[in-house]
Amino acid sequence: MDKKEYLKTIINEARVILATAERNRQFIANPLTGQHSLLISKYDYEKWMTKTNDFLNKYNYKNYQVTVKGQVPYSEIMLSKLAIVTALYESLDLDEDDICNLNLIPSKTIKLFRDKHYESAVFSAFKQIEIIIREKSGFKDLYGANLVKNAFGPTKGPLRDSKLLSSEQTAQMELFSGALCSIKNPESHRDTKYSRQETIELLNLANYLLRILQTK
């Protein structure tokens, strides 16, 4: 089994765990917010996360970690991680000549990549995401995590996907927030350094997020 096939089995395993919990109506409520999340076992969660992180470490993928603040249900962490490794799966066949297939990335960003200005290319792509969120949500005076929280908030965010479970809406919000805060913002405040491969992976993630925004 090659690298991409193995990652596909990891993705499918997570989907089965989450789908089984939803089918069996296994939910847990946050006592403070009343928000419901899927209830999965610690065993299933730790087994899947260990397998996923072992894969990422083996192939030296450094930009695919999930940052957790406070007590978060296992299912929500898994959903965030699943979105990230799904984007990675879609990028595995990319090389420099295939970068043009990222058809939602602005042409100026592609030019920066071709000119080997990798850090500027990444910043440009994720800046475009923030611009589109601001335009589509109408929150023209908000930025970063605050913008995403208001735009995608599962209660009344104008860009939330009402067809998703509340936990999935929250995971999508956290995915966009994490992308802006951990990928775009550092370039705004300090020097960062990306290899060509890391840049391709990040641009693929940006293209995926831009595709989601196309549906809003």
Buried (B, 14 or more C-beta within 10 A) or exposed (E): EEEEEBBBEBBEBBEEBBEEBBEEEBBBEEEEEEBBBBBBEEEBBEEBBEBBBEBBEEEEBEBBEBEEEEEBBBBBBBBBBBBBBBBBBBBBEBEEEEBEEBEBBBEEBBEBBEEEBBBBBBBBBBBBBBEBBBEBBEBEEBBBBEBBBBBBBBEEBEBBBEEBBBBBBBBBBBBBBBBBBBBBBBBEEEEEEBEEBBBBBBBBBBBBBBEBBEEB
